[in-house]
C-alpha cells in the first residue's frame, strides 16, 4: 500500500499526538491525519465567527480566543483538550492575532 497522503501536517500538530519521552506517536498515523483534517477545518471555520465577535461583542482579540477555547474544551465539543488548544492557536495564526495565553485547568478536561 502506497502512502499518497498529500497534506503536510505541521510539527505542532504531531506534538499533540506524540509521547514526549518516547518521541513517537501515541496513535496510528491514519488517526493523526484524520484528526488534523478535523482540527484544521474547525480552525478555518471559526475565522469568520471570531472576526464577528471581535467587532461586535467582545472587547479584545484575546478574549475572543479565550471564549472559543473554553467552548472547545467543553464536553461534547468533539475535540480533546490538546486539540482545542491547537485549534485556537491555529485560529490566532489564521487571523494574524497575537498568540493567546490559554488556561489549561478549565472544566471539560475529559472532552
Biopython code that builds the backbone (N, CA, C, O; Angstrom):
import numpy as np
from Bio.PDB.StructureBuilder import StructureBuilder

atoms = [
    (1, "UNK", "N", (0.849, -1.183, 0.000)),
    (1, "UNK", "CA", (0.000, 0.000, 0.000)),
    (1, "UNK", "C", (0.888, 1.237, 0.000)),
    (1, "UNK", "O", (1.753, 1.390, 0.862)),
    (2, "UNK", "N", (0.672, 2.107, -0.961)),
    (2, "UNK", "CA", (1.489, 3.318, -1.020)),
    (2, "UNK", "C", (0.879, 4.409, -0.159)),
    (2, "UNK", "O", (-0.329, 4.448, 0.072)),
    (3, "UNK", "N", (1.732, 5.276, 0.301)),
    (3, "UNK", "CA", (1.295, 6.377, 1.148)),
    (3, "UNK", "C", (1.242, 7.639, 0.301)),
    (3, "UNK", "O", (2.255, 8.314, 0.117)),
    (4, "UNK", "N", (0.059, 7.955, -0.212)),
    (4, "UNK", "CA", (-0.093, 9.092, -1.114)),
    (4, "UNK", "C", (-0.784, 10.275, -0.447)),
    (4, "UNK", "O", (-1.404, 11.094, -1.125)),
    (5, "UNK", "N", (-0.684, 10.367, 0.844)),
    (5, "UNK", "CA", (-1.280, 11.467, 1.583)),
    (5, "UNK", "C", (-0.539, 12.742, 1.220)),
    (5, "UNK", "O", (0.681, 12.803, 1.370)),
    (6, "UNK", "N", (-1.239, 13.754, 0.752)),
    (6, "UNK", "CA", (-0.572, 14.931, 0.226)),
    (6, "UNK", "C", (-0.708, 16.183, 1.088)),
    (6, "UNK", "O", (-0.246, 17.254, 0.695)),
    (7, "UNK", "N", (-1.318, 16.068, 2.225)),
    (7, "UNK", "CA", (-1.446, 17.216, 3.120)),
    (7, "UNK", "C", (-0.296, 17.176, 4.107)),
    (7, "UNK", "O", (-0.083, 16.170, 4.784)),
    (8, "UNK", "N", (0.444, 18.272, 4.189)),
    (8, "UNK", "CA", (1.542, 18.359, 5.147)),
    (8, "UNK", "C", (0.984, 18.689, 6.530)),
    (8, "UNK", "O", (0.327, 19.713, 6.718)),
    (9, "UNK", "N", (1.250, 17.825, 7.476)),
    (9, "UNK", "CA", (0.831, 18.052, 8.857)),
    (9, "UNK", "C", (1.972, 18.781, 9.562)),
    (9, "UNK", "O", (3.108, 18.308, 9.549)),
    (10, "UNK", "N", (1.680, 19.922, 10.175)),
    (10, "UNK", "CA", (2.751, 20.670, 10.838)),
    (10, "UNK", "C", (3.250, 19.958, 12.093)),
    (10, "UNK", "O", (2.500, 19.220, 12.732)),
    (11, "UNK", "N", (4.515, 20.181, 12.442)),
    (11, "UNK", "CA", (5.075, 19.572, 13.657)),
    (11, "UNK", "C", (4.263, 19.908, 14.910)),
    (11, "UNK", "O", (4.187, 19.096, 15.833)),
    (12, "UNK", "N", (3.656, 21.096, 14.949)),
    (12, "UNK", "CA", (2.864, 21.474, 16.124)),
    (12, "UNK", "C", (1.682, 20.534, 16.324)),
    (12, "UNK", "O", (1.269, 20.291, 17.458)),
    (13, "UNK", "N", (1.131, 20.002, 15.226)),
    (13, "UNK", "CA", (0.019, 19.063, 15.378)),
    (13, "UNK", "C", (0.520, 17.674, 15.729)),
    (13, "UNK", "O", (-0.098, 16.979, 16.536)),
    (14, "UNK", "N", (1.632, 17.259, 15.136)),
    (14, "UNK", "CA", (2.212, 15.976, 15.533)),
    (14, "UNK", "C", (2.497, 15.962, 17.028)),
    (14, "UNK", "O", (2.353, 14.924, 17.675)),
    (15, "UNK", "N", (2.897, 17.097, 17.581)),
    (15, "UNK", "CA", (3.207, 17.188, 19.010)),
    (15, "UNK", "C", (1.985, 16.870, 19.869)),
    (15, "UNK", "O", (2.128, 16.354, 20.977)),
    (16, "UNK", "N", (0.791, 17.172, 19.372)),
    (16, "UNK", "CA", (-0.445, 16.882, 20.105)),
    (16, "UNK", "C", (-0.581, 15.378, 20.346)),
    (16, "UNK", "O", (-1.122, 14.956, 21.368)),
    (17, "UNK", "N", (-0.095, 14.582, 19.413)),
    (17, "UNK", "CA", (-0.241, 13.127, 19.479)),
    (17, "UNK", "C", (1.063, 12.400, 19.763)),
    (17, "UNK", "O", (1.137, 11.182, 19.604)),
    (18, "UNK", "N", (2.083, 13.122, 20.176)),
    (18, "UNK", "CA", (3.388, 12.496, 20.410)),
    (18, "UNK", "C", (3.652, 12.281, 21.887)),
    (18, "UNK", "O", (3.255, 13.081, 22.734)),
    (19, "UNK", "N", (4.323, 11.193, 22.174)),
    (19, "UNK", "CA", (4.797, 10.900, 23.519)),
    (19, "UNK", "C", (6.148, 11.600, 23.657)),
    (19, "UNK", "O", (7.099, 11.237, 22.965)),
    (20, "UNK", "N", (6.248, 12.593, 24.537)),
    (20, "UNK", "CA", (7.497, 13.355, 24.627)),
    (20, "UNK", "C", (8.691, 12.530, 25.111)),
    (20, "UNK", "O", (9.834, 12.850, 24.786)),
    (21, "UNK", "N", (8.439, 11.489, 25.872)),
    (21, "UNK", "CA", (9.528, 10.655, 26.379)),
    (21, "UNK", "C", (10.030, 9.709, 25.283)),
    (21, "UNK", "O", (11.228, 9.642, 25.007)),
    (22, "UNK", "N", (9.111, 8.993, 24.673)),
    (22, "UNK", "CA", (9.488, 8.028, 23.635)),
    (22, "UNK", "C", (9.728, 8.669, 22.276)),
    (22, "UNK", "O", (10.355, 8.065, 21.406)),
    (23, "UNK", "N", (9.234, 9.885, 22.088)),
    (23, "UNK", "CA", (9.337, 10.624, 20.832)),
    (23, "UNK", "C", (8.739, 9.839, 19.659)),
    (23, "UNK", "O", (9.337, 9.713, 18.590)),
    (24, "UNK", "N", (7.541, 9.322, 19.908)),
    (24, "UNK", "CA", (6.799, 8.645, 18.856)),
    (24, "UNK", "C", (5.317, 8.905, 19.036)),
    (24, "UNK", "O", (4.870, 9.307, 20.110)),
    (25, "UNK", "N", (4.560, 8.673, 17.974)),
    (25, "UNK", "CA", (3.120, 8.921, 18.016)),
    (25, "UNK", "C", (2.416, 7.940, 18.944)),
    (25, "UNK", "O", (2.760, 6.759, 19.004)),
    (26, "UNK", "N", (1.406, 8.463, 19.678)),
    (26, "UNK", "CA", (0.584, 7.625, 20.551)),
    (26, "UNK", "C", (-0.580, 6.996, 19.790)),
    (26, "UNK", "O", (-1.229, 6.079, 20.293)),
    (27, "UNK", "N", (-0.840, 7.483, 18.590)),
    (27, "UNK", "CA", (-1.945, 6.986, 17.760)),
    (27, "UNK", "C", (-1.392, 6.612, 16.382)),
    (27, "UNK", "O", (-0.346, 7.123, 15.981)),
    (28, "UNK", "N", (-2.077, 5.731, 15.656)),
    (28, "UNK", "CA", (-1.654, 5.415, 14.286)),
    (28, "UNK", "C", (-1.690, 6.665, 13.403)),
    (28, "UNK", "O", (-2.499, 7.565, 13.627)),
    (29, "UNK", "N", (-0.826, 6.714, 12.417)),
    (29, "UNK", "CA", (-0.726, 7.882, 11.552)),
    (29, "UNK", "C", (-2.063, 8.204, 10.879)),
    (29, "UNK", "O", (-2.366, 9.376, 10.657)),
    (30, "UNK", "N", (-2.852, 7.207, 10.558)),
    (30, "UNK", "CA", (-4.163, 7.446, 9.949)),
    (30, "UNK", "C", (-5.091, 8.234, 10.863)),
    (30, "UNK", "O", (-5.839, 9.098, 10.405)),
    (31, "UNK", "N", (-5.039, 7.936, 12.145)),
    (31, "UNK", "CA", (-5.845, 8.670, 13.126)),
    (31, "UNK", "C", (-5.356, 10.114, 13.225)),
    (31, "UNK", "O", (-6.157, 11.047, 13.259)),
    (32, "UNK", "N", (-4.045, 10.287, 13.271)),
    (32, "UNK", "CA", (-3.476, 11.644, 13.369)),
    (32, "UNK", "C", (-3.870, 12.465, 12.143)),
    (32, "UNK", "O", (-4.238, 13.633, 12.268)),
    (33, "UNK", "N", (-3.794, 11.866, 10.982)),
    (33, "UNK", "CA", (-4.182, 12.582, 9.752)),
    (33, "UNK", "C", (-5.647, 12.992, 9.789)),
    (33, "UNK", "O", (-5.992, 14.126, 9.458)),
    (34, "UNK", "N", (-6.499, 12.068, 10.189)),
    (34, "UNK", "CA", (-7.936, 12.366, 10.249)),
    (34, "UNK", "C", (-8.220, 13.475, 11.251)),
    (34, "UNK", "O", (-9.008, 14.379, 10.970)),
    (35, "UNK", "N", (-7.587, 13.414, 12.416)),
    (35, "UNK", "CA", (-7.801, 14.443, 13.441)),
    (35, "UNK", "C", (-7.247, 15.793, 12.978)),
    (35, "UNK", "O", (-7.833, 16.834, 13.274)),
    (36, "UNK", "N", (-6.125, 15.782, 12.257)),
    (36, "UNK", "CA", (-5.571, 17.033, 11.730)),
    (36, "UNK", "C", (-6.573, 17.690, 10.787)),
    (36, "UNK", "O", (-6.818, 18.893, 10.876)),
    (37, "UNK", "N", (-7.142, 16.915, 9.900)),
    (37, "UNK", "CA", (-8.106, 17.479, 8.957)),
    (37, "UNK", "C", (-9.302, 18.083, 9.686)),
    (37, "UNK", "O", (-9.778, 19.158, 9.321)),
    (38, "UNK", "N", (-9.786, 17.395, 10.715)),
    (38, "UNK", "CA", (-10.910, 17.915, 11.501)),
    (38, "UNK", "C", (-10.510, 19.232, 12.179)),
    (38, "UNK", "O", (-11.246, 20.217, 12.116)),
    (39, "UNK", "N", (-9.360, 19.238, 12.815)),
    (39, "UNK", "CA", (-8.928, 20.420, 13.565)),
    (39, "UNK", "C", (-8.602, 21.597, 12.653)),
    (39, "UNK", "O", (-8.938, 22.736, 12.977)),
    (40, "UNK", "N", (-7.960, 21.344, 11.529)),
    (40, "UNK", "CA", (-7.660, 22.422, 10.572)),
    (40, "UNK", "C", (-8.957, 22.993, 10.004)),
    (40, "UNK", "O", (-9.105, 24.210, 9.896)),
    (41, "UNK", "N", (-9.887, 22.124, 9.644)),
    (41, "UNK", "CA", (-11.183, 22.595, 9.134)),
    (41, "UNK", "C", (-11.915, 23.415, 10.192)),
    (41, "UNK", "O", (-12.526, 24.436, 9.875)),
    (42, "UNK", "N", (-11.855, 22.975, 11.441)),
    (42, "UNK", "CA", (-12.516, 23.694, 12.527)),
    (42, "UNK", "C", (-11.904, 25.080, 12.713)),
    (42, "UNK", "O", (-12.628, 26.067, 12.847)),
    (43, "UNK", "N", (-10.590, 25.157, 12.720)),
    (43, "UNK", "CA", (-9.920, 26.458, 12.871)),
    (43, "UNK", "C", (-10.318, 27.393, 11.732)),
    (43, "UNK", "O", (-10.607, 28.568, 11.959)),
    (44, "UNK", "N", (-10.332, 26.875, 10.523)),
    (44, "UNK", "CA", (-10.705, 27.683, 9.364)),
    (44, "UNK", "C", (-12.158, 28.142, 9.455)),
    (44, "UNK", "O", (-12.474, 29.286, 9.129)),
    (45, "UNK", "N", (-13.028, 27.259, 9.895)),
    (45, "UNK", "CA", (-14.446, 27.598, 10.016)),
    (45, "UNK", "C", (-14.697, 28.646, 11.092)),
    (45, "UNK", "O", (-15.669, 29.396, 11.007)),
    (46, "UNK", "N", (-13.836, 28.708, 12.097)),
    (46, "UNK", "CA", (-14.025, 29.660, 13.195)),
    (46, "UNK", "C", (-13.506, 31.064, 12.887)),
    (46, "UNK", "O", (-13.752, 31.992, 13.658)),
    (47, "UNK", "N", (-12.801, 31.230, 11.785)),
    (47, "UNK", "CA", (-12.221, 32.539, 11.453)),
    (47, "UNK", "C", (-13.293, 33.625, 11.396)),
    (47, "UNK", "O", (-13.160, 34.661, 12.048)),
    (48, "UNK", "N", (-14.340, 33.397, 10.632)),
    (48, "UNK", "CA", (-15.369, 34.431, 10.472)),
    (48, "UNK", "C", (-16.105, 34.704, 11.786)),
    (48, "UNK", "O", (-16.407, 35.854, 12.104)),
    (49, "UNK", "N", (-16.394, 33.645, 12.545)),
    (49, "UNK", "CA", (-17.070, 33.828, 13.836)),
    (49, "UNK", "C", (-16.195, 34.664, 14.771)),
    (49, "UNK", "O", (-16.703, 35.541, 15.470)),
    (50, "UNK", "N", (-14.913, 34.406, 14.790)),
    (50, "UNK", "CA", (-14.001, 35.162, 15.657)),
    (50, "UNK", "C", (-13.949, 36.631, 15.244)),
    (50, "UNK", "O", (-13.934, 37.518, 16.098)),
    (51, "UNK", "N", (-13.921, 36.887, 13.947)),
    (51, "UNK", "CA", (-13.906, 38.282, 13.464)),
    (51, "UNK", "C", (-15.185, 39.018, 13.875)),
    (51, "UNK", "O", (-15.137, 40.170, 14.306)),
    (52, "UNK", "N", (-16.307, 38.352, 13.739)),
    (52, "UNK", "CA", (-17.585, 38.964, 14.116)),
    (52, "UNK", "C", (-17.598, 39.264, 15.615)),
    (52, "UNK", "O", (-17.975, 40.362, 16.025)),
    (53, "UNK", "N", (-17.187, 38.294, 16.431)),
    (53, "UNK", "CA", (-17.149, 38.514, 17.877)),
    (53, "UNK", "C", (-16.241, 39.691, 18.235)),
    (53, "UNK", "O", (-16.569, 40.492, 19.111)),
    (54, "UNK", "N", (-15.119, 39.790, 17.565)),
    (54, "UNK", "CA", (-14.161, 40.861, 17.868)),
    (54, "UNK", "C", (-14.720, 42.240, 17.518)),
    (54, "UNK", "O", (-14.370, 43.229, 18.161)),
    (55, "UNK", "N", (-15.577, 42.311, 16.514)),
    (55, "UNK", "CA", (-16.106, 43.610, 16.093)),
    (55, "UNK", "C", (-17.443, 43.970, 16.726)),
    (55, "UNK", "O", (-17.829, 45.139, 16.751)),
    (56, "UNK", "N", (-18.146, 42.970, 17.234)),
    (56, "UNK", "CA", (-19.496, 43.231, 17.718)),
    (56, "UNK", "C", (-19.636, 43.078, 19.231)),
    (56, "UNK", "O", (-20.177, 43.962, 19.894)),
    (57, "UNK", "N", (-19.154, 41.969, 19.778)),
    (57, "UNK", "CA", (-19.477, 41.621, 21.154)),
    (57, "UNK", "C", (-18.338, 41.714, 22.149)),
    (57, "UNK", "O", (-18.519, 42.223, 23.255)),
    (58, "UNK", "N", (-17.183, 41.235, 21.773)),
    (58, "UNK", "CA", (-16.106, 41.012, 22.729)),
    (58, "UNK", "C", (-15.067, 42.125, 22.616)),
    (58, "UNK", "O", (-14.692, 42.514, 21.510)),
    (59, "UNK", "N", (-14.600, 42.638, 23.758)),
    (59, "UNK", "CA", (-13.726, 43.805, 23.739)),
    (59, "UNK", "C", (-12.307, 43.574, 23.228)),
    (59, "UNK", "O", (-11.648, 44.537, 22.836)),
    (60, "UNK", "N", (-11.809, 42.338, 23.216)),
    (60, "UNK", "CA", (-10.426, 42.136, 22.768)),
    (60, "UNK", "C", (-10.285, 40.824, 22.009)),
    (60, "UNK", "O", (-11.064, 39.889, 22.193)),
    (61, "UNK", "N", (-9.276, 40.780, 21.155)),
    (61, "UNK", "CA", (-8.987, 39.562, 20.406)),
    (61, "UNK", "C", (-8.653, 38.419, 21.359)),
    (61, "UNK", "O", (-9.086, 37.286, 21.150)),
    (62, "UNK", "N", (-7.889, 38.714, 22.396)),
    (62, "UNK", "CA", (-7.521, 37.682, 23.370)),
    (62, "UNK", "C", (-8.767, 37.083, 24.023)),
    (62, "UNK", "O", (-8.853, 35.869, 24.203)),
    (63, "UNK", "N", (-9.716, 37.924, 24.374)),
    (63, "UNK", "CA", (-10.953, 37.435, 24.999)),
    (63, "UNK", "C", (-11.753, 36.569, 24.032)),
    (63, "UNK", "O", (-12.344, 35.571, 24.444)),
    (64, "UNK", "N", (-11.779, 36.934, 22.758)),
    (64, "UNK", "CA", (-12.454, 36.104, 21.749)),
    (64, "UNK", "C", (-11.836, 34.711, 21.740)),
    (64, "UNK", "O", (-12.546, 33.706, 21.782)),
    (65, "UNK", "N", (-10.516, 34.660, 21.686)),
    (65, "UNK", "CA", (-9.827, 33.370, 21.637)),
    (65, "UNK", "C", (-10.015, 32.578, 22.929)),
    (65, "UNK", "O", (-10.142, 31.354, 22.893)),
    (66, "UNK", "N", (-10.034, 33.267, 24.065)),
    (66, "UNK", "CA", (-10.270, 32.588, 25.348)),
    (66, "UNK", "C", (-11.663, 31.958, 25.372)),
    (66, "UNK", "O", (-11.826, 30.829, 25.834)),
    (67, "UNK", "N", (-12.656, 32.677, 24.883)),
    (67, "UNK", "CA", (-14.026, 32.153, 24.878)),
    (67, "UNK", "C", (-14.169, 30.960, 23.935)),
    (67, "UNK", "O", (-14.832, 29.977, 24.265)),
    (68, "UNK", "N", (-13.548, 31.051, 22.769)),
    (68, "UNK", "CA", (-13.604, 29.932, 21.835)),
    (68, "UNK", "C", (-12.901, 28.721, 22.438)),
    (68, "UNK", "O", (-13.378, 27.593, 22.304)),
    (69, "UNK", "N", (-11.780, 28.949, 23.095)),
    (69, "UNK", "CA", (-11.045, 27.866, 23.746)),
    (69, "UNK", "C", (-11.904, 27.202, 24.815)),
    (69, "UNK", "O", (-11.953, 25.974, 24.900)),
    (70, "UNK", "N", (-12.573, 27.998, 25.624)),
    (70, "UNK", "CA", (-13.444, 27.446, 26.668)),
    (70, "UNK", "C", (-14.548, 26.593, 26.044)),
    (70, "UNK", "O", (-14.866, 25.518, 26.552)),
    (71, "UNK", "N", (-15.123, 27.064, 24.959)),
    (71, "UNK", "CA", (-16.166, 26.303, 24.281)),
    (71, "UNK", "C", (-15.660, 24.987, 23.718)),
    (71, "UNK", "O", (-16.335, 23.962, 23.813)),
    (72, "UNK", "N", (-14.483, 25.016, 23.140)),
    (72, "UNK", "CA", (-13.914, 23.799, 22.570)),
    (72, "UNK", "C", (-13.488, 22.794, 23.640)),
    (72, "UNK", "O", (-13.430, 21.593, 23.378)),
    (73, "UNK", "N", (-13.194, 23.282, 24.834)),
    (73, "UNK", "CA", (-12.799, 22.384, 25.927)),
    (73, "UNK", "C", (-14.007, 21.783, 26.644)),
    (73, "UNK", "O", (-13.846, 20.906, 27.493)),
    (74, "UNK", "N", (-15.186, 22.233, 26.319)),
    (74, "UNK", "CA", (-16.370, 21.707, 26.994)),
    (74, "UNK", "C", (-16.710, 20.318, 26.471)),
    (74, "UNK", "O", (-16.366, 19.956, 25.346)),
    (75, "UNK", "N", (-17.391, 19.554, 27.309)),
    (75, "UNK", "CA", (-17.803, 18.203, 26.929)),
    (75, "UNK", "C", (-18.679, 18.270, 25.682)),
    (75, "UNK", "O", (-19.526, 19.154, 25.552)),
    (76, "UNK", "N", (-18.471, 17.352, 24.793)),
    (76, "UNK", "CA", (-19.291, 17.296, 23.591)),
    (76, "UNK", "C", (-18.804, 18.141, 22.435)),
    (76, "UNK", "O", (-19.467, 18.207, 21.400)),
    (77, "UNK", "N", (-17.659, 18.790, 22.584)),
    (77, "UNK", "CA", (-17.156, 19.650, 21.508)),
    (77, "UNK", "C", (-16.609, 18.839, 20.339)),
    (77, "UNK", "O", (-16.534, 19.328, 19.212)),
    (78, "UNK", "N", (-16.228, 17.597, 20.617)),
    (78, "UNK", "CA", (-15.696, 16.747, 19.557)),
    (78, "UNK", "C", (-14.187, 16.789, 19.412)),
    (78, "UNK", "O", (-13.618, 16.103, 18.562)),
    (79, "UNK", "N", (-13.534, 17.599, 20.249)),
    (79, "UNK", "CA", (-12.069, 17.654, 20.232)),
    (79, "UNK", "C", (-11.535, 17.471, 21.644)),
    (79, "UNK", "O", (-12.204, 17.804, 22.622)),
    (80, "UNK", "N", (-10.334, 16.943, 21.737)),
    (80, "UNK", "CA", (-9.688, 16.764, 23.040)),
    (80, "UNK", "C", (-9.172, 18.120, 23.532)),
    (80, "UNK", "O", (-9.078, 19.060, 22.743)),
    (81, "UNK", "N", (-8.841, 18.237, 24.806)),
    (81, "UNK", "CA", (-8.268, 19.499, 25.309)),
    (81, "UNK", "C", (-7.004, 19.915, 24.549)),
    (81, "UNK", "O", (-6.816, 21.100, 24.272)),
    (82, "UNK", "N", (-6.141, 18.958, 24.210)),
    (82, "UNK", "CA", (-4.937, 19.289, 23.445)),
    (82, "UNK", "C", (-5.285, 19.757, 22.038)),
    (82, "UNK", "O", (-4.662, 20.682, 21.516)),
    (83, "UNK", "N", (-6.271, 19.124, 21.430)),
    (83, "UNK", "CA", (-6.714, 19.558, 20.104)),
    (83, "UNK", "C", (-7.355, 20.943, 20.187)),
    (83, "UNK", "O", (-7.148, 21.771, 19.301)),
    (84, "UNK", "N", (-8.131, 21.201, 21.241)),
    (84, "UNK", "CA", (-8.760, 22.512, 21.420)),
    (84, "UNK", "C", (-7.698, 23.603, 21.479)),
    (84, "UNK", "O", (-7.843, 24.658, 20.860)),
    (85, "UNK", "N", (-6.648, 23.345, 22.216)),
    (85, "UNK", "CA", (-5.537, 24.309, 22.304)),
    (85, "UNK", "C", (-4.925, 24.541, 20.928)),
    (85, "UNK", "O", (-4.686, 25.685, 20.543)),
    (86, "UNK", "N", (-4.670, 23.472, 20.187)),
    (86, "UNK", "CA", (-4.065, 23.600, 18.867)),
    (86, "UNK", "C", (-4.990, 24.390, 17.939)),
    (86, "UNK", "O", (-4.527, 25.262, 17.204)),
    (87, "UNK", "N", (-6.283, 24.095, 17.968)),
    (87, "UNK", "CA", (-7.241, 24.800, 17.105)),
    (87, "UNK", "C", (-7.216, 26.301, 17.383)),
    (87, "UNK", "O", (-7.215, 27.105, 16.451)),
    (88, "UNK", "N", (-7.196, 26.678, 18.652)),
    (88, "UNK", "CA", (-7.216, 28.110, 18.996)),
    (88, "UNK", "C", (-5.894, 28.786, 18.601)),
    (88, "UNK", "O", (-5.897, 29.920, 18.122)),
    (89, "UNK", "N", (-4.786, 28.103, 18.799)),
    (89, "UNK", "CA", (-3.502, 28.673, 18.382)),
    (89, "UNK", "C", (-3.449, 28.809, 16.857)),
    (89, "UNK", "O", (-2.915, 29.790, 16.339)),
    (90, "UNK", "N", (-3.996, 27.835, 16.146)),
    (90, "UNK", "CA", (-4.058, 27.908, 14.684)),
    (90, "UNK", "C", (-5.006, 29.021, 14.256)),
    (90, "UNK", "O", (-4.718, 29.741, 13.300)),
    (91, "UNK", "N", (-6.117, 29.169, 14.940)),
    (91, "UNK", "CA", (-7.062, 30.239, 14.648)),
    (91, "UNK", "C", (-6.389, 31.600, 14.796)),
    (91, "UNK", "O", (-6.551, 32.466, 13.936)),
    (92, "UNK", "N", (-5.642, 31.797, 15.867)),
    (92, "UNK", "CA", (-4.919, 33.060, 16.058)),
    (92, "UNK", "C", (-3.957, 33.298, 14.901)),
    (92, "UNK", "O", (-3.824, 34.422, 14.416)),
    (93, "UNK", "N", (-3.297, 32.248, 14.468)),
    (93, "UNK", "CA", (-2.366, 32.361, 13.339)),
    (93, "UNK", "C", (-3.103, 32.755, 12.058)),
    (93, "UNK", "O", (-2.653, 33.640, 11.330)),
    (94, "UNK", "N", (-4.227, 32.103, 11.782)),
    (94, "UNK", "CA", (-5.010, 32.411, 10.584)),
    (94, "UNK", "C", (-5.513, 33.852, 10.588)),
    (94, "UNK", "O", (-5.590, 34.495, 9.541)),
    (95, "UNK", "N", (-5.853, 34.350, 11.771)),
    (95, "UNK", "CA", (-6.361, 35.714, 11.900)),
    (95, "UNK", "C", (-5.252, 36.764, 11.938)),
    (95, "UNK", "O", (-5.511, 37.955, 11.764)),
    (96, "UNK", "N", (-4.023, 36.319, 12.164)),
    (96, "UNK", "CA", (-2.922, 37.261, 12.321)),
    (96, "UNK", "C", (-2.967, 37.958, 13.669)),
    (96, "UNK", "O", (-2.452, 39.066, 13.818)),
    (97, "UNK", "N", (-3.590, 37.304, 14.661)),
    (97, "UNK", "CA", (-3.698, 37.854, 16.006)),
    (97, "UNK", "C", (-2.549, 37.335, 16.861)),
    (97, "UNK", "O", (-1.895, 36.348, 16.525)),
    (98, "UNK", "N", (-2.322, 38.018, 17.962)),
    (98, "UNK", "CA", (-1.291, 37.607, 18.900)),
    (98, "UNK", "C", (-1.646, 36.252, 19.520)),
    (98, "UNK", "O", (-2.817, 35.960, 19.762)),
    (99, "UNK", "N", (-0.630, 35.432, 19.771)),
    (99, "UNK", "CA", (-0.843, 34.130, 20.393)),
    (99, "UNK", "C", (-1.343, 34.316, 21.818)),
    (99, "UNK", "O", (-0.696, 34.999, 22.612)),
    (100, "UNK", "N", (-2.487, 33.718, 22.158)),
    (100, "UNK", "CA", (-3.040, 33.897, 23.497)),
    (100, "UNK", "C", (-2.378, 32.987, 24.528)),
    (100, "UNK", "O", (-1.814, 31.947, 24.187)),
    (101, "UNK", "N", (-2.457, 33.392, 25.779)),
    (101, "UNK", "CA", (-2.087, 32.520, 26.897)),
    (101, "UNK", "C", (-3.355, 31.778, 27.275)),
    (101, "UNK", "O", (-4.299, 32.381, 27.784)),
    (102, "UNK", "N", (-3.386, 30.482, 27.034)),
    (102, "UNK", "CA", (-4.600, 29.708, 27.234)),
    (102, "UNK", "C", (-4.577, 29.002, 28.589)),
    (102, "UNK", "O", (-3.569, 28.427, 28.997)),
    (103, "UNK", "N", (-5.729, 29.066, 29.276)),
    (103, "UNK", "CA", (-5.888, 28.366, 30.551)),
    (103, "UNK", "C", (-5.931, 26.877, 30.286)),
    (103, "UNK", "O", (-6.542, 26.436, 29.313)),
    (104, "UNK", "N", (-5.289, 26.099, 31.140)),
    (104, "UNK", "CA", (-5.254, 24.648, 30.984)),
    (104, "UNK", "C", (-6.236, 23.937, 31.897)),
    (104, "UNK", "O", (-6.653, 22.823, 31.583)),
    (105, "UNK", "N", (-6.620, 24.534, 33.009)),
    (105, "UNK", "CA", (-7.393, 23.808, 34.018)),
    (105, "UNK", "C", (-8.865, 24.100, 34.032)),
    (105, "UNK", "O", (-9.473, 24.065, 35.103)),
    (106, "UNK", "N", (-9.474, 24.385, 32.905)),
    (106, "UNK", "CA", (-10.901, 24.698, 32.881)),
    (106, "UNK", "C", (-11.744, 23.425, 32.933)),
    (106, "UNK", "O", (-11.245, 22.321, 32.717)),
    (107, "UNK", "N", (-13.006, 23.601, 33.218)),
    (107, "UNK", "CA", (-13.942, 22.476, 33.195)),
    (107, "UNK", "C", (-14.006, 21.918, 31.788)),
    (107, "UNK", "O", (-13.869, 22.648, 30.806)),
    (108, "UNK", "N", (-14.215, 20.616, 31.704)),
    (108, "UNK", "CA", (-14.319, 19.986, 30.389)),
    (108, "UNK", "C", (-13.060, 19.267, 29.993)),
    (108, "UNK", "O", (-12.907, 18.896, 28.830)),
    (109, "UNK", "N", (-12.134, 19.052, 30.939)),
    (109, "UNK", "CA", (-10.873, 18.398, 30.619)),
    (109, "UNK", "C", (-11.054, 16.994, 30.077)),
    (109, "UNK", "O", (-10.158, 16.484, 29.404)),
    (110, "UNK", "N", (-12.154, 16.365, 30.339)),
    (110, "UNK", "CA", (-12.370, 14.994, 29.885)),
    (110, "UNK", "C", (-13.074, 14.923, 28.548)),
    (110, "UNK", "O", (-13.677, 13.898, 28.229)),
    (111, "UNK", "N", (-13.017, 15.968, 27.766)),
    (111, "UNK", "CA", (-13.702, 16.001, 26.472)),
    (111, "UNK", "C", (-13.243, 14.920, 25.530)),
    (111, "UNK", "O", (-13.736, 14.831, 24.405)),
]
sb = StructureBuilder()
sb.init_structure("model")
sb.init_model(0)
sb.init_chain("A")
sb.init_seg("    ")
for serial, (resi, resn, name, xyz) in enumerate(atoms, 1):
    if name == "N":
        sb.init_residue(resn, " ", resi, " ")
    sb.init_atom(name, np.array(xyz, "f"), 0.0, 1.0, " ", f" {name:<3s}", serial, name[0])
structure = sb.get_structure()
